[in-house]
Structure formats: C-alpha cells, structure tokens
Amino acid sequence: MRSRGKVAAINPRRGMVAIATEDGGFTIIELLSDWSLEVGDEITWTDRYGLGHEVYRNVTQQTEEEVFVQNHDVSRSNLQAQLLL
C-alpha cells in the first residue's frame, strides 16, 4: 500500500518540502529538479520510511519525480528547522 500525504509547506530557496502524512507527522523531502509542487497537492510514495533517493508521485498534477527524502515523522514543532527556514 502506498503512503500518502499533502504538501503542507515549501521552502523554495532550499528546495525543501514538508508533506503532512496520514499519521499526523511530516515527511521532509528535498527536490532534486524543478518539480512543480503546490501547497495542498496530494503526494504518494511506496516505501513508507525510505530515506535517500525515492520516487514520489504528485496525484494532484499527475506527475512524478525522484526526490531525496530527508526525514519522516517530523513534529510540527520541528518543522521550521527541518525545512531550513
């Protein structure tokens, strides 16, 4: 079963994205390309806790791209630090 979440925040200068997951935490990814994501886009991926290079799918825009997964289960209180804001 694929994991899913919604884009909750983006740091465009650093290419960092926070995805709010179904369990209430956040997954932090780093964009490796100019993949266009918007806050609210629904994202899915296969390996729930995979780190490093993974392929994520934007269901909203029907695109997919390789990203670098930085972290999973990040709390809201640590979100800004994880996004390098």
MMTF fields as JSON, N, C-alpha, C and O atoms, coordinates in Angstrom:
{
  "mmtfVersion": "1.0.0",
  "mmtfProducer": "UNKNOWN",
  "numBonds": 339,
  "numAtoms": 340,
  "numGroups": 85,
  "numChains": 1,
  "numModels": 1,
  "chainsPerModel": [1],
  "groupsPerChain": [85],
  "chainIdList": ["A"],
  "bondAtomList": [4, 2, 8, 6, 12, 10, 16, 14, 20, 18, 24, 22, 28, 26, 32, 30, 36, 34, 40, 38, 44, 42, 48, 46, 52, 50, 56, 54, 60, 58, 64, 62, 68, 66, 72, 70, 76, 74, 80, 78, 84, 82, 88, 86, 92, 90, 96, 94, 100, 98, 104, 102, 108, 106, 112, 110, 116, 114, 120, 118, 124, 122, 128, 126, 132, 130, 136, 134, 140, 138, 144, 142, 148, 146, 152, 150, 156, 154, 160, 158, 164, 162, 168, 166, 172, 170, 176, 174, 180, 178, 184, 182, 188, 186, 192, 190, 196, 194, 200, 198, 204, 202, 208, 206, 212, 210, 216, 214, 220, 218, 224, 222, 228, 226, 232, 230, 236, 234, 240, 238, 244, 242, 248, 246, 252, 250, 256, 254, 260, 258, 264, 262, 268, 266, 272, 270, 276, 274, 280, 278, 284, 282, 288, 286, 292, 290, 296, 294, 300, 298, 304, 302, 308, 306, 312, 310, 316, 314, 320, 318, 324, 322, 328, 326, 332, 330, 336, 334],
  "bondOrderList": [1, 1, 1, 1, 1, 1, 1, 1, 1, 1, 1, 1, 1, 1, 1, 1, 1, 1, 1, 1, 1, 1, 1, 1, 1, 1, 1, 1, 1, 1, 1, 1, 1, 1, 1, 1, 1, 1, 1, 1, 1, 1, 1, 1, 1, 1, 1, 1, 1, 1, 1, 1, 1, 1, 1, 1, 1, 1, 1, 1, 1, 1, 1, 1, 1, 1, 1, 1, 1, 1, 1, 1, 1, 1, 1, 1, 1, 1, 1, 1, 1, 1, 1, 1],
  "groupList": [{"groupName": "MET", "atomNameList": ["N", "CA", "C", "O"], "elementList": ["N", "C", "C", "O"], "formalChargeList": [0, 0, 0, 0], "bondAtomList": [1, 0, 2, 1, 3, 2], "bondOrderList": [1, 1, 2], "singleLetterCode": "M", "chemCompType": "L-PEPTIDE LINKING"}, {"groupName": "ARG", "atomNameList": ["N", "CA", "C", "O"], "elementList": ["N", "C", "C", "O"], "formalChargeList": [0, 0, 0, 0], "bondAtomList": [1, 0, 2, 1, 3, 2], "bondOrderList": [1, 1, 2], "singleLetterCode": "R", "chemCompType": "L-PEPTIDE LINKING"}, {"groupName": "SER", "atomNameList": ["N", "CA", "C", "O"], "elementList": ["N", "C", "C", "O"], "formalChargeList": [0, 0, 0, 0], "bondAtomList": [1, 0, 2, 1, 3, 2], "bondOrderList": [1, 1, 2], "singleLetterCode": "S", "chemCompType": "L-PEPTIDE LINKING"}, {"groupName": "GLY", "atomNameList": ["N", "CA", "C", "O"], "elementList": ["N", "C", "C", "O"], "formalChargeList": [0, 0, 0, 0], "bondAtomList": [1, 0, 2, 1, 3, 2], "bondOrderList": [1, 1, 2], "singleLetterCode": "G", "chemCompType": "PEPTIDE LINKING"}, {"groupName": "LYS", "atomNameList": ["N", "CA", "C", "O"], "elementList": ["N", "C", "C", "O"], "formalChargeList": [0, 0, 0, 0], "bondAtomList": [1, 0, 2, 1, 3, 2], "bondOrderList": [1, 1, 2], "singleLetterCode": "K", "chemCompType": "L-PEPTIDE LINKING"}, {"groupName": "VAL", "atomNameList": ["N", "CA", "C", "O"], "elementList": ["N", "C", "C", "O"], "formalChargeList": [0, 0, 0, 0], "bondAtomList": [1, 0, 2, 1, 3, 2], "bondOrderList": [1, 1, 2], "singleLetterCode": "V", "chemCompType": "L-PEPTIDE LINKING"}, {"groupName": "ALA", "atomNameList": ["N", "CA", "C", "O"], "elementList": ["N", "C", "C", "O"], "formalChargeList": [0, 0, 0, 0], "bondAtomList": [1, 0, 2, 1, 3, 2], "bondOrderList": [1, 1, 2], "singleLetterCode": "A", "chemCompType": "L-PEPTIDE LINKING"}, {"groupName": "ILE", "atomNameList": ["N", "CA", "C", "O"], "elementList": ["N", "C", "C", "O"], "formalChargeList": [0, 0, 0, 0], "bondAtomList": [1, 0, 2, 1, 3, 2], "bondOrderList": [1, 1, 2], "singleLetterCode": "I", "chemCompType": "L-PEPTIDE LINKING"}, {"groupName": "ASN", "atomNameList": ["N", "CA", "C", "O"], "elementList": ["N", "C", "C", "O"], "formalChargeList": [0, 0, 0, 0], "bondAtomList": [1, 0, 2, 1, 3, 2], "bondOrderList": [1, 1, 2], "singleLetterCode": "N", "chemCompType": "L-PEPTIDE LINKING"}, {"groupName": "PRO", "atomNameList": ["N", "CA", "C", "O"], "elementList": ["N", "C", "C", "O"], "formalChargeList": [0, 0, 0, 0], "bondAtomList": [1, 0, 2, 1, 3, 2], "bondOrderList": [1, 1, 2], "singleLetterCode": "P", "chemCompType": "L-PEPTIDE LINKING"}, {"groupName": "THR", "atomNameList": ["N", "CA", "C", "O"], "elementList": ["N", "C", "C", "O"], "formalChargeList": [0, 0, 0, 0], "bondAtomList": [1, 0, 2, 1, 3, 2], "bondOrderList": [1, 1, 2], "singleLetterCode": "T", "chemCompType": "L-PEPTIDE LINKING"}, {"groupName": "GLU", "atomNameList": ["N", "CA", "C", "O"], "elementList": ["N", "C", "C", "O"], "formalChargeList": [0, 0, 0, 0], "bondAtomList": [1, 0, 2, 1, 3, 2], "bondOrderList": [1, 1, 2], "singleLetterCode": "E", "chemCompType": "L-PEPTIDE LINKING"}, {"groupName": "ASP", "atomNameList": ["N", "CA", "C", "O"], "elementList": ["N", "C", "C", "O"], "formalChargeList": [0, 0, 0, 0], "bondAtomList": [1, 0, 2, 1, 3, 2], "bondOrderList": [1, 1, 2], "singleLetterCode": "D", "chemCompType": "L-PEPTIDE LINKING"}, {"groupName": "PHE", "atomNameList": ["N", "CA", "C", "O"], "elementList": ["N", "C", "C", "O"], "formalChargeList": [0, 0, 0, 0], "bondAtomList": [1, 0, 2, 1, 3, 2], "bondOrderList": [1, 1, 2], "singleLetterCode": "F", "chemCompType": "L-PEPTIDE LINKING"}, {"groupName": "LEU", "atomNameList": ["N", "CA", "C", "O"], "elementList": ["N", "C", "C", "O"], "formalChargeList": [0, 0, 0, 0], "bondAtomList": [1, 0, 2, 1, 3, 2], "bondOrderList": [1, 1, 2], "singleLetterCode": "L", "chemCompType": "L-PEPTIDE LINKING"}, {"groupName": "TRP", "atomNameList": ["N", "CA", "C", "O"], "elementList": ["N", "C", "C", "O"], "formalChargeList": [0, 0, 0, 0], "bondAtomList": [1, 0, 2, 1, 3, 2], "bondOrderList": [1, 1, 2], "singleLetterCode": "W", "chemCompType": "L-PEPTIDE LINKING"}, {"groupName": "TYR", "atomNameList": ["N", "CA", "C", "O"], "elementList": ["N", "C", "C", "O"], "formalChargeList": [0, 0, 0, 0], "bondAtomList": [1, 0, 2, 1, 3, 2], "bondOrderList": [1, 1, 2], "singleLetterCode": "Y", "chemCompType": "L-PEPTIDE LINKING"}, {"groupName": "HIS", "atomNameList": ["N", "CA", "C", "O"], "elementList": ["N", "C", "C", "O"], "formalChargeList": [0, 0, 0, 0], "bondAtomList": [1, 0, 2, 1, 3, 2], "bondOrderList": [1, 1, 2], "singleLetterCode": "H", "chemCompType": "L-PEPTIDE LINKING"}, {"groupName": "GLN", "atomNameList": ["N", "CA", "C", "O"], "elementList": ["N", "C", "C", "O"], "formalChargeList": [0, 0, 0, 0], "bondAtomList": [1, 0, 2, 1, 3, 2], "bondOrderList": [1, 1, 2], "singleLetterCode": "Q", "chemCompType": "L-PEPTIDE LINKING"}],
  "groupTypeList": [0, 1, 2, 1, 3, 4, 5, 6, 6, 7, 8, 9, 1, 1, 3, 0, 5, 6, 7, 6, 10, 11, 12, 3, 3, 13, 10, 7, 7, 11, 14, 14, 2, 12, 15, 2, 14, 11, 5, 3, 12, 11, 7, 10, 15, 10, 12, 1, 16, 3, 14, 3, 17, 11, 5, 16, 1, 8, 5, 10, 18, 18, 10, 11, 11, 11, 5, 13, 5, 18, 8, 17, 12, 5, 2, 1, 2, 8, 14, 18, 6, 18, 14, 14, 14],
  "groupIdList": [1, 2, 3, 4, 5, 6, 7, 8, 9, 10, 11, 12, 13, 14, 15, 16, 17, 18, 19, 20, 21, 22, 23, 24, 25, 26, 27, 28, 29, 30, 31, 32, 33, 34, 35, 36, 37, 38, 39, 40, 41, 42, 43, 44, 45, 46, 47, 48, 49, 50, 51, 52, 53, 54, 55, 56, 57, 58, 59, 60, 61, 62, 63, 64, 65, 66, 67, 68, 69, 70, 71, 72, 73, 74, 75, 76, 77, 78, 79, 80, 81, 82, 83, 84, 85],
  "secStructList": [7, 7, 3, 3, 3, 3, 3, 3, 3, 3, 3, 6, 6, 6, 6, 3, 3, 3, 3, 3, 3, 6, 6, 1, 7, 3, 3, 3, 3, 3, 3, 1, 1, 7, 7, 7, 7, 7, 6, 6, 7, 3, 3, 3, 3, 1, 7, 6, 6, 7, 7, 3, 3, 3, 3, 3, 3, 3, 6, 6, 6, 6, 3, 3, 3, 3, 3, 3, 3, 3, 3, 3, 3, 3, 7, 4, 4, 4, 2, 2, 2, 2, 6, 6, 7],
  "xCoordList": [0.83, 0.0, 0.873, 1.87, 0.493, 1.265, 0.983, -0.141, 2.015, 1.838, 1.363, 1.624, 0.652, 0.162, 0.135, 0.108, 0.143, 0.06, -0.183, -0.303, -0.255, -0.472, 0.66, 1.138, 1.087, 2.13, 1.625, 0.591, 2.373, 1.956, 2.76, 2.239, 4.03, 4.894, 6.042, 6.468, 6.527, 7.622, 8.618, 8.227, 9.914, 10.977, 11.586, 12.486, 11.107, 11.55, 13.035, 13.659, 13.601, 15.025, 15.919, 16.966, 15.513, 16.315, 15.79, 16.437, 14.603, 14.025, 13.551, 13.544, 13.151, 12.688, 11.163, 10.556, 10.547, 9.092, 8.674, 9.272, 7.646, 7.054, 5.733, 4.883, 5.573, 4.341, 3.661, 4.228, 2.447, 1.664, 1.151, 0.441, 1.503, 1.15, -0.103, -0.579, -0.616, -1.856, -1.759, -2.773, -0.542, -0.374, -0.167, 0.056, -0.24, -0.136, 1.243, 1.39, 2.255, 3.596, 3.859, 2.945, 5.107, 5.504, 6.682, 7.567, 6.684, 7.826, 8.497, 7.83, 9.817, 10.588, 11.362, 12.134, 11.133, 11.86, 12.619, 12.255, 13.676, 14.454, 14.262, 14.443, 13.899, 13.704, 15.053, 15.948, 15.194, 16.434, 16.296, 17.241, 15.11, 14.836, 13.883, 13.632, 13.368, 12.417, 10.975, 10.073, 10.755, 9.426, 8.501, 8.789, 7.41, 6.469, 5.476, 4.661, 5.555, 4.626, 3.941, 4.53, 2.704, 1.935, 1.417, 1.136, 1.287, 0.685, -0.71, -1.496, -1.005, -2.286, -2.235, -3.155, -1.179, -1.057, -0.987, -0.329, -1.664, -1.621, -0.441, -0.282, 0.381, 1.601, 1.517, 1.026, 1.994, 2.077, 3.486, 4.224, 3.842, 5.135, 5.037, 4.153, 5.943, 5.817, 6.451, 5.847, 7.613, 8.344, 8.091, 8.691, 7.204, 6.749, 7.902, 7.827, 8.967, 10.072, 11.384, 12.456, 11.3, 12.509, 13.173, 12.499, 14.482, 15.265, 16.16, 16.376, 16.673, 17.543, 16.732, 15.632, 17.268, 16.637, 15.419, 15.528, 14.251, 12.985, 12.164, 12.382, 11.227, 10.323, 8.997, 8.364, 8.588, 7.317, 6.394, 6.85, 5.107, 4.109, 3.183, 2.66, 2.985, 2.024, 0.717, 0.56, -0.222, -1.504, -2.32, -3.02, -2.233, -2.999, -2.636, -3.519, -1.337, -0.879, -0.516, -0.136, -0.634, -0.316, 1.123, 1.372, 2.072, 3.49, 4.229, 3.708, 5.431, 6.269, 7.715, 8.11, 8.499, 9.888, 10.712, 10.183, 11.997, 12.907, 13.22, 13.522, 13.145, 13.448, 14.451, 14.75, 14.966, 15.826, 15.055, 14.787, 14.698, 13.911, 14.847, 15.776, 14.589, 15.44, 15.01, 15.852, 13.669, 13.205, 11.728, 10.992, 11.309, 9.903, 9.477, 10.318, 8.17, 7.59, 8.093, 8.301, 8.287, 8.718, 7.509, 6.424, 7.705, 6.621, 6.466, 7.389, 5.294, 5.035, 6.03, 6.434, 6.422, 7.334, 8.749, 9.508, 9.101, 10.422, 10.386, 11.405, 9.225, 9.048, 9.935, 10.58, 9.979, 10.783, 12.259, 12.926, 12.771, 14.187, 14.447, 15.477, 13.535, 13.699, 13.638, 14.299, 12.844, 12.734, 13.839, 13.893, 14.714, 15.829, 15.325, 15.89, 14.262, 13.704, 14.391, 14.057],
  "yCoordList": [-1.184, 0.0, 1.246, 1.319, 2.206, 3.433, 4.36, 4.43, 5.068, 6.111, 7.357, 7.549, 8.216, 9.441, 10.578, 10.381, 11.778, 12.982, 14.173, 14.037, 15.344, 16.583, 17.548, 17.658, 18.247, 19.254, 20.314, 20.942, 20.508, 21.441, 22.733, 23.793, 22.654, 23.843, 23.601, 22.468, 24.698, 24.63, 25.74, 26.884, 25.4, 26.394, 26.419, 25.631, 27.318, 27.293, 27.625, 27.156, 28.422, 28.772, 27.554, 27.442, 26.648, 25.468, 24.199, 23.154, 24.282, 23.107, 22.068, 20.874, 22.519, 21.62, 21.659, 22.724, 20.481, 20.368, 19.518, 18.477, 19.971, 19.206, 18.621, 19.333, 17.321, 16.629, 16.161, 15.372, 16.648, 16.206, 14.803, 14.59, 13.849, 12.456, 12.057, 12.784, 10.891, 10.39, 10.172, 10.211, 9.943, 9.67, 10.934, 10.849, 12.096, 13.351, 13.984, 15.118, 13.281, 13.849, 14.428, 14.568, 14.758, 15.324, 14.544, 14.119, 14.36, 13.816, 14.989, 15.816, 15.056, 16.15, 15.611, 14.659, 16.246, 15.854, 17.053, 18.206, 16.753, 17.769, 17.529, 16.412, 18.57, 18.451, 18.415, 19.195, 17.504, 17.365, 17.946, 17.927, 18.46, 19.028, 20.206, 20.639, 20.708, 21.831, 21.328, 21.968, 20.175, 19.589, 20.614, 21.129, 20.9, 21.909, 21.304, 20.455, 21.751, 21.328, 22.559, 23.637, 22.384, 23.46, 22.983, 21.797, 23.895, 23.546, 22.98, 23.572, 21.837, 21.161, 20.008, 19.191, 19.913, 18.784, 17.469, 17.388, 16.445, 15.122, 14.347, 14.254, 13.794, 13.093, 11.655, 11.409, 10.698, 9.3, 8.769, 9.284, 7.713, 7.06, 5.64, 5.34, 4.758, 3.336, 2.947, 2.179, 3.432, 2.994, 3.971, 5.044, 3.597, 4.499, 5.189, 6.384, 4.443, 5.023, 5.053, 5.15, 4.969, 5.012, 6.379, 7.409, 6.378, 7.617, 7.646, 6.624, 8.822, 8.961, 9.115, 9.668, 8.63, 8.785, 7.876, 6.655, 8.492, 7.777, 8.487, 9.668, 7.774, 8.373, 8.672, 7.779, 9.926, 10.386, 10.816, 11.339, 10.596, 10.911, 12.016, 11.951, 13.034, 14.097, 13.681, 13.805, 13.184, 12.705, 13.873, 13.724, 15.013, 16.186, 16.62, 16.896, 16.679, 17.158, 16.017, 16.263, 14.764, 13.59, 13.61, 13.379, 13.896, 13.874, 13.071, 12.844, 12.65, 12.008, 12.381, 12.755, 12.266, 12.721, 12.036, 11.638, 11.907, 11.423, 12.583, 13.69, 12.317, 13.311, 12.694, 11.503, 13.494, 12.99, 13.128, 14.241, 11.997, 12.004, 12.249, 11.478, 13.339, 13.735, 13.104, 12.686, 13.035, 12.624, 12.248, 12.677, 11.448, 11.066, 11.351, 11.512, 11.412, 11.586, 12.833, 12.816, 13.902, 15.176, 15.84, 15.892, 16.341, 17.013, 18.45, 19.017, 19.017, 20.404, 21.368, 22.354, 21.088, 21.987, 21.985, 22.932, 20.943, 20.868, 21.187, 21.099, 21.551, 21.714, 22.803, 22.574, 23.974, 25.065, 24.708, 25.024, 24.061, 23.652, 22.646, 22.722, 21.709, 20.693, 21.288, 20.8, 22.34, 22.998, 24.017, 24.644, 24.181, 25.141, 26.566, 27.326, 26.916, 28.272, 29.194, 30.376],
  "zCoordList": [0.0, 0.0, 0.0, 0.718, -0.799, -0.916, 0.256, 0.752, 0.689, 1.702, 0.991, -0.197, 1.74, 1.109, 2.102, 3.317, 1.545, 2.352, 1.451, 0.233, 2.065, 1.314, 1.589, 2.718, 0.548, 0.705, 1.675, 1.444, 2.774, 3.826, 3.805, 4.152, 3.398, 3.38, 2.407, 2.186, 1.834, 0.864, 1.168, 1.398, 1.17, 1.219, -0.18, -0.472, -1.055, -2.453, -2.632, -3.584, -1.737, -1.861, -1.667, -2.305, -0.796, -0.493, -1.15, -1.085, -1.793, -2.434, -1.436, -1.734, -0.243, 0.808, 0.887, 0.776, 1.08, 1.101, 2.298, 2.57, 3.009, 4.102, 3.623, 3.089, 3.82, 3.442, 4.723, 5.481, 4.963, 6.125, 5.84, 4.857, 6.688, 6.45, 7.224, 8.096, 6.882, 7.472, 8.976, 9.673, 9.487, 10.913, 11.752, 12.959, 11.119, 11.856, 11.873, 12.329, 11.39, 11.316, 9.932, 9.119, 9.68, 8.387, 7.834, 8.577, 6.525, 5.8, 5.103, 4.483, 5.207, 4.616, 3.415, 3.527, 2.26, 1.053, 0.506, 0.739, -0.222, -0.925, -2.418, -2.901, -3.139, -4.586, -5.279, -4.957, -6.234, -6.997, -8.398, -9.187, -8.696, -10.021, -9.833, -8.708, -10.918, -10.835, -10.781, -11.32, -10.127, -9.976, -9.331, -8.251, -9.988, -9.517, -8.528, -8.89, -7.277, -6.239, -5.656, -5.583, -5.248, -4.627, -3.279, -3.108, -2.319, -1.036, -1.309, -2.048, -0.708, -0.909, -1.888, -1.911, -2.707, -3.638, -2.867, -1.83, -3.373, -2.763, -3.346, -4.563, -2.46, -2.84, -2.344, -1.242, -3.15, -2.723, -2.973, -3.812, -2.214, -2.393, -1.855, -1.053, -2.292, -1.969, -0.64, 0.11, -0.326, 0.865, 2.009, 2.058, 2.924, 3.992, 4.723, 5.008, 5.027, 5.8, 5.033, 5.63, 3.708, 2.899, 2.978, 2.966, 3.057, 3.069, 1.839, 1.187, 1.537, 0.377, -0.896, -0.879, -1.98, -3.294, -3.421, -3.316, -3.648, -3.799, -4.874, -5.144, -5.483, -6.462, -5.77, -5.207, -5.817, -5.238, -6.371, -7.388, -6.191, -7.217, -6.722, -5.609, -7.564, -7.293, -7.957, -9.172, -7.15, -7.668, -8.219, -9.221, -7.58, -7.991, -9.408, -10.221, -9.706, -11.008, -11.967, -13.112, -11.492, -12.306, -12.835, -14.019, -11.916, -12.267, -11.202, -10.111, -11.524, -10.517, -10.764, -11.868, -9.688, -9.778, -8.687, -7.648, -8.939, -7.902, -6.964, -7.409, -5.66, -4.632, -3.664, -3.751, -2.752, -1.686, -0.383, 0.07, 0.222, 1.45, 2.628, 2.87, 3.36, 4.476, 5.799, 6.594, 6.039, 7.359, 7.314, 6.425, 8.28, 8.445, 9.877, 10.762, 10.102, 11.44, 12.155, 13.368, 11.413, 11.995, 12.657, 12.077, 13.863, 14.579, 14.064, 13.48, 14.289, 13.879, 14.532, 13.915, 15.771, 16.48, 15.869, 16.075, 15.13, 14.488, 12.991, 12.305, 12.503, 11.068, 10.472, 9.448, 11.087, 10.525, 10.458, 9.473, 11.481, 11.477, 10.364, 9.693, 10.159, 9.122, 7.716, 6.799, 7.554, 6.234, 5.995, 4.937, 6.972, 6.897, 6.688, 5.903, 7.396, 7.315, 8.306, 8.385]
}
